[in-house]
Amino acid sequence: MKSDAKPFRSFEVDEGHPIVSLSWSPSGDAFLAVTGSPQPKVYNREGKEQGQFVRGDMYIRDQKNTKGHVAGCTGGQWHPVDKLTAMTCSSDGTVRVWDMDQLVQKTVIKPQLAKPGRVQVTAACYGSTGHVVAAGLMDGTIQLWDVRGKFGRSAAIEQVAVPSQQMVARQDWNYVSSAHKIIRSAHVAGSEITCLALSRDGHQLISRGGDDTLKAWDTRSLKQPLAVFEDLDTTFANTQACFSPDERLILTGTSARKADAGGSVIMFDRRELKMVRRLGMPGSVIALQWHPRINQILVGSGDRKAGQARILYSPLLSQRGAMLAVGRKPRPANPFDMLVASALPIYNPNALPMYREPMPGQRKRKTAESDAAENKQKHKPDLGSAAPGMGAGGKLGSTGGTLLTQYVLKTHGLLKNPLDEDVRASILRHAGK
């Protein structure tokens, strides 16, 4: 990237579906793109598609028996340590863990509900080591699972074996339902839990809710939140929150209530649990991340008209990243550069008549009468042997007298028209013999 901040590739992940989550692999050679469709995709760092997740059977009621999501996804994250594992959550009420080598699911996590039904999972995240999975539900519940060791049981248990003639694939994934820890009524029921984040030691959890609040929790005692920050405008279902690299600050974004107003990035002190700074931004602040290595804050904001990404950095404390792009100016335009091929029309003289286009300023000479005469001539029947004059190939009059052989014979007197020849004289030439 140079100072003009232009991308080297732009593409649409899934037509008609917004992107709700992006996550890099631990090695940084690929990233997971989760959209509003049930099938997230995997791309390499060059932007080339590497694969797509499998879609489940929407006609199966029990979601543990399907091999993929059946409703739109709401989030996803690559495992922070394991390159071959990733996780996605969906509106079908499940969290699914995937094998990124074969792009098949390994585990289906179905949260525990207070009453039977299907509740959307609006957010999910890994811990810093990948040992804990946290998920937020539409009913305001937050649930945590410990995924270390043997996780779950086979989804094929308690199922009646199907006949081999039906060619039904074996369910070789695991199934989990009971949560390790549950926080009931963590946020207002009916509003999305837009984001979850765990601290590096796993002892603190922050949750961002659609009820305009940000709450901090102690995972060792989840009866009451440590702090509740209110009046944080939220109009987007995936507004994010995160920790600073040293975990002294908690960051989140706010939405703009009016069209001409702007949002902001708000920083809270984790120990004193109070706001320390507010940074105004144009439009609503949705995506938010503080990169630990380059020490820069990446902010995604916008409104219904347009979106933009901003990088906040310090000239003294930040490293690389945007610091490299600021000093790289784009190459100035050169008048000797080749013009874009699409800017000028290319006329091929050997193209077929049906693909020819008139040159600029050239009028079409054909009229309706000439077109009718041409069409009539095309439908003229072949006279065959009834055609007058000389011919070739078994047909008369097909050459029109333009063959070189006919011309030479005619000029030397060897080619005569049979109609002009005296038949009686020709016969009498042989009278002496």
C-alpha positions in Angstrom: 0.0 0.0 0.0 1.1 3.5 -0.8 0.0 6.9 0.5 -3.0 6.9 -1.9 -4.3 3.8 0.0 -5.5 2.0 -3.2 -6.0 -1.8 -3.0 -4.3 -4.1 -5.4 -7.4 -6.3 -5.7 -11.1 -5.8 -5.1 -13.7 -8.6 -5.3 -17.1 -9.6 -4.0 -17.1 -12.5 -1.7 -20.7 -13.6 -2.0 -23.1 -11.7 -4.2 -25.8 -9.9 -2.3 -24.5 -10.8 1.2 -22.6 -8.4 3.5 -19.3 -9.4 5.0 -19.8 -9.8 8.8 -16.4 -11.0 9.9 -12.8 -11.4 8.6 -10.1 -13.4 10.4 -6.5 -14.2 9.5 -4.9 -17.6 10.0 -2.1 -17.9 12.7 0.5 -18.1 9.9 -1.0 -15.2 8.0 -1.1 -17.0 4.6 -4.9 -17.1 4.4 -8.0 -15.5 5.8 -11.6 -16.5 6.6 -14.4 -14.4 5.1 -17.7 -14.8 6.8 -20.8 -13.3 5.0 -24.5 -13.3 5.6 -24.7 -16.6 3.6 -24.5 -20.0 5.3 -21.2 -20.8 3.4 -18.1 -18.8 4.5 -15.1 -18.8 2.1 -11.4 -19.1 2.5 -8.9 -16.9 0.6 -5.1 -16.7 0.4 -3.3 -13.5 1.0 -3.4 -12.7 -2.7 -7.2 -12.7 -2.7 -7.6 -16.0 -4.5 -10.4 -18.2 -3.3 -9.2 -21.4 -1.8 -12.5 -23.1 -0.8 -16.0 -22.8 0.5 -17.7 -24.4 3.5 -20.4 -27.0 3.0 -24.0 -26.0 3.4 -26.3 -28.1 5.6 -29.6 -29.7 4.9 -32.3 -27.2 5.8 -35.0 -29.8 6.0 -33.4 -31.6 9.0 -34.8 -30.2 12.2 -32.1 -31.3 14.6 -29.1 -29.1 13.7 -26.6 -31.6 15.1 -27.3 -33.9 12.2 -26.5 -31.4 9.4 -23.0 -31.1 7.9 -23.1 -27.3 7.8 -25.0 -24.1 8.6 -28.5 -23.8 7.1 -29.0 -20.1 7.9 -26.9 -16.9 7.4 -23.7 -16.7 9.4 -23.2 -14.0 12.0 -19.5 -14.3 12.8 -16.4 -16.4 12.7 -12.8 -16.6 13.8 -9.7 -18.6 12.9 -8.2 -20.5 15.8 -5.5 -18.3 17.3 -2.9 -21.1 17.5 -4.1 -24.1 15.4 -3.9 -23.4 11.6 -6.2 -26.2 10.8 -9.2 -25.1 12.9 -11.7 -22.3 12.7 -15.1 -21.5 14.1 -18.3 -19.9 12.8 -21.7 -19.0 14.3 -25.0 -18.7 12.6 -28.6 -17.7 12.9 -29.5 -21.4 12.9 -28.6 -21.4 16.6 -25.3 -23.3 16.4 -21.5 -22.7 16.6 -19.5 -25.0 14.3 -15.8 -25.9 14.5 -14.3 -26.6 11.1 -11.3 -28.6 9.8 -9.6 -26.0 7.5 -7.6 -28.7 5.7 -10.6 -30.6 4.3 -13.2 -27.8 4.9 -15.5 -30.1 6.8 -17.0 -29.6 10.3 -15.5 -31.2 13.3 -17.8 -30.2 16.1 -21.4 -28.8 16.3 -22.0 -26.7 19.5 -25.6 -26.2 20.3 -26.1 -23.8 23.2 -28.4 -24.7 26.1 -31.7 -22.8 26.0 -34.1 -21.9 28.8 -37.0 -23.3 26.7 -37.2 -25.4 23.5 -36.8 -23.6 20.3 -34.1 -22.0 18.1 -32.3 -18.9 19.2 -29.8 -17.1 17.0 -26.1 -17.0 17.9 -25.0 -13.5 17.2 -21.4 -13.5 18.3 -18.6 -16.0 19.2 -14.9 -15.8 19.9 -11.9 -17.9 21.0 -9.7 -17.2 24.0 -6.1 -16.1 23.4 -4.9 -19.8 23.5 -8.0 -21.3 21.9 -8.9 -23.3 25.0 -12.2 -21.5 25.5 -15.1 -20.7 23.2 -17.6 -18.0 24.1 -20.9 -17.3 22.3 -23.6 -14.7 22.7 -27.3 -15.5 21.9 -30.2 -13.4 20.8 -32.0 -14.0 24.2 -29.2 -12.1 26.0 -27.4 -15.2 27.2 -23.6 -15.7 27.1 -22.2 -19.3 27.3 -18.7 -20.6 27.5 -17.2 -24.0 26.6 -13.9 -25.5 27.5 -12.7 -27.2 24.3 -9.5 -28.8 25.6 -9.0 -32.5 25.5 -11.8 -34.8 24.3 -14.5 -32.3 23.3 -18.0 -33.6 22.7 -19.4 -36.9 21.7 -20.1 -38.5 18.4 -23.2 -37.0 16.6 -24.0 -40.5 15.3 -24.9 -41.9 18.8 -28.5 -42.7 19.4 -29.3 -42.8 15.7 -30.8 -45.6 13.8 -28.5 -47.0 11.2 -29.7 -46.4 7.6 -29.6 -49.0 4.9 -26.5 -48.9 2.8 -28.6 -48.5 -0.3 -29.5 -45.0 0.7 -25.8 -43.9 0.4 -26.1 -41.6 3.5 -22.7 -40.2 4.6 -21.5 -41.2 8.0 -21.7 -38.5 10.7 -18.1 -38.3 11.8 -18.3 -35.0 13.7 -18.8 -34.4 17.4 -21.7 -32.8 19.2 -21.8 -30.6 22.3 -24.7 -29.1 24.1 -23.9 -28.5 27.8 -21.9 -25.3 28.4 -19.1 -24.9 30.9 -20.4 -21.6 32.2 -23.7 -19.7 31.5 -24.6 -16.1 32.1 -28.3 -15.6 31.9 -29.8 -12.2 31.1 -26.3 -10.8 30.4 -28.0 -8.3 28.0 -31.5 -7.3 27.2 -33.3 -10.2 25.5 -34.2 -9.5 21.8 -31.1 -7.4 21.2 -28.0 -8.7 19.6 -24.8 -9.4 21.5 -22.6 -7.8 18.9 -19.1 -8.8 20.1 -17.3 -10.9 22.7 -13.6 -10.7 23.7 -11.5 -12.6 26.3 -8.4 -11.3 28.0 -5.1 -13.0 27.5 -5.2 -14.7 30.9 -8.9 -15.7 30.3 -10.1 -14.1 33.6 -12.0 -11.2 32.0 -14.7 -11.1 29.4 -16.1 -8.1 27.7 -19.5 -8.1 25.9 -20.9 -5.5 23.6 -24.7 -5.4 23.3 -27.3 -4.0 21.1 -28.9 -2.5 24.2 -26.3 0.3 24.1 -24.1 -1.1 26.8 -20.6 -2.6 27.3 -20.1 -5.0 30.2 -17.0 -6.4 31.8 -17.2 -9.8 33.4 -14.9 -11.9 35.7 -15.0 -15.4 34.3 -14.3 -16.9 37.7 -17.5 -15.3 39.1 -20.2 -14.6 36.6 -23.0 -13.6 38.9 -22.6 -9.9 38.4 -20.6 -7.8 35.9 -17.6 -5.9 37.1 -18.7 -2.8 35.3 -21.5 -1.6 33.0 -20.9 1.3 30.6 -24.1 2.7 29.3 -25.3 5.2 26.6 -23.1 3.7 23.9 -25.2 4.1 20.8 -25.4 0.9 18.8 -27.4 0.5 15.6 -25.3 -2.2 13.9 -25.5 -5.9 14.8 -21.7 -6.4 14.6 -20.3 -3.4 16.5 -17.0 -4.6 17.9 -14.9 -4.2 21.1 -11.4 -5.2 22.0 -8.5 -5.0 24.5 -5.4 -2.9 23.9 -2.2 -5.0 23.5 -1.1 -4.3 27.1 -4.7 -4.9 28.2 -4.8 -1.7 30.2 -7.6 -0.3 28.0 -10.9 -1.5 26.6 -12.0 -0.1 23.2 -15.4 0.0 21.6 -17.2 2.1 18.9 -20.4 4.0 18.9 -22.9 4.6 16.1 -24.2 7.9 14.7 -27.9 8.5 15.5 -28.4 11.2 12.9 -27.3 11.3 9.3 -25.1 14.4 9.7 -23.6 13.2 13.0 -20.6 11.0 13.6 -19.6 8.1 15.8 -16.6 7.7 18.1 -14.0 5.4 19.4 -14.2 5.2 23.2 -11.4 4.0 25.5 -12.0 2.7 29.1 -9.5 2.0 31.7 -9.7 -1.7 32.6 -8.5 -1.4 36.2 -10.3 1.8 37.2 -13.3 1.0 34.9 -13.9 4.5 33.7 -13.7 6.3 30.4 -10.4 7.9 29.6 -10.7 9.1 26.0 -13.2 9.6 23.2 -12.1 10.0 19.5 -14.7 11.4 17.1 -15.1 9.6 13.7 -17.1 10.3 10.6 -20.0 7.9 10.4 -20.7 5.0 12.7 -17.8 3.0 14.1 -18.3 -0.7 13.6 -15.1 -2.7 13.1 -12.3 -2.1 15.6 -8.9 -3.7 16.2 -5.7 -2.8 18.0 -2.8 -4.7 16.3 -0.2 -5.8 19.0 2.9 -5.9 16.8 2.7 -2.6 14.8 0.8 -0.8 17.7 -1.8 0.7 15.5 -5.6 1.0 15.7 -7.7 0.0 12.7 -11.2 1.5 12.6 -13.9 0.6 10.1 -16.6 3.3 10.0 -19.3 4.6 7.6 -23.0 5.1 7.0 -25.6 4.0 4.5 -23.9 5.9 1.7 -20.2 4.8 2.0 -17.7 3.1 4.3 -14.1 3.8 5.0 -11.2 2.3 7.0 -8.9 4.5 9.1 -5.6 3.7 10.7 -4.6 5.5 13.9 -0.9 5.5 14.7 1.7 7.3 16.7 4.8 8.6 14.9 6.9 7.6 18.0 5.4 4.4 19.2 4.0 2.7 16.1 6.0 0.5 13.8 5.8 -0.4 10.1 2.2 -0.8 8.9 0.9 2.6 8.0 4.3 4.1 8.7 5.6 2.5 5.5 2.6 3.5 3.4 2.8 7.2 4.4 6.3 7.5 3.0 5.6 5.7 -0.3 4.1 8.1 -2.8 2.3 6.7 -5.9 4.2 7.0 -9.2 3.2 10.1 -11.1 1.3 9.7 -14.3 3.4 9.4 -17.4 2.0 10.6 -20.8 3.9 7.7 -22.5 2.1 5.1 -20.5 0.0 2.7 -22.5 -3.6 3.7 -22.7 -6.1 1.3 -21.2 -7.4 -1.0 -23.8 -11.0 -0.5 -22.7 -10.7 3.3 -23.2 -10.4 3.1 -27.0 -12.5 0.9 -29.3 -10.6 -1.7 -31.3 -11.8 -2.4 -34.9 -10.9 -5.7 -36.4 -11.0 -5.6 -40.2 -11.3 -9.4 -40.4 -14.3 -9.7 -38.1 -17.5 -11.2 -39.4 -20.1 -8.8 -40.9 -22.5 -9.6 -38.1 -20.0 -8.4 -35.5 -18.9 -5.3 -37.4 -19.6 -1.9 -36.1 -19.8 1.3 -38.2 -16.8 3.6 -37.8 -17.4 6.9 -36.1 -19.0 9.2 -38.7 -19.7 6.5 -41.1 -23.3 6.1 -42.3 -24.9 2.8 -43.3 -25.2 2.7 -47.0 -27.8 -0.1 -47.1 -31.4 0.9 -47.3 -34.6 -1.1 -46.9 -34.9 -1.6 -50.6 -31.3 -3.0 -50.9 -31.8 -5.2 -47.9 -35.0 -6.6 -49.5 -33.2 -7.2 -52.8 -30.3 -8.9 -51.1 -32.6 -11.2 -49.1 -34.5 -12.0 -52.3 -31.2 -12.9 -54.1 -30.2 -15.2 -51.2 -33.4 -17.2 -51.6 -33.0 -17.6 -55.4 -33.2 -21.3 -56.3 -30.3 -23.1 -57.9 -31.0 -23.7 -61.6 -28.6 -26.6 -61.8 -28.2 -28.1 -65.4 -30.9 -25.7 -66.7 -28.6 -22.7 -66.4 -27.4 -21.4 -69.8 -23.7 -20.9 -70.7 -20.6 -22.8 -69.8 -20.1 -24.4 -66.4 -18.0 -26.7 -64.3 -18.5 -29.4 -61.8 -21.6 -30.8 -63.5 -23.4 -27.5 -63.5 -23.8 -25.0 -66.3 -23.3 -21.3 -65.8 -21.8 -21.6 -62.4 -18.4 -20.1 -63.3 -19.6 -17.1 -65.3 -16.7 -17.4 -67.7 -14.1 -16.3 -65.3 -11.9 -19.4 -65.3 -8.3 -18.9 -66.7 -8.6 -22.1 -68.7 -11.7 -20.9 -70.5 -10.1 -17.5 -71.3 -7.0 -19.1 -72.8 -8.9 -21.6 -74.9 -11.2 -18.8 -76.2 -8.4 -16.5 -77.2 -6.7 -19.3 -79.2 -9.9 -20.2 -81.0 -10.1 -23.6 -79.3 -13.2 -22.7 -77.3 -16.4 -22.0 -79.2 -20.0 -21.7 -78.3 -21.9 -24.8 -79.5 -24.8 -22.5 -80.5 -22.7 -20.6 -83.0 -21.2 -23.7 -84.7 -22.6 -25.1 -88.0 -23.5 -28.7 -87.3 -23.8 -29.7 -91.0 -20.3 -28.4 -91.8 -18.9 -30.2 -88.9 -20.3 -33.5 -90.1 -19.2 -33.0 -93.7 -15.6 -32.6 -92.5 -15.5 -36.3 -92.0 -17.1 -37.3 -95.4 -13.7 -38.1 -96.9 -12.9 -40.6 -94.2 
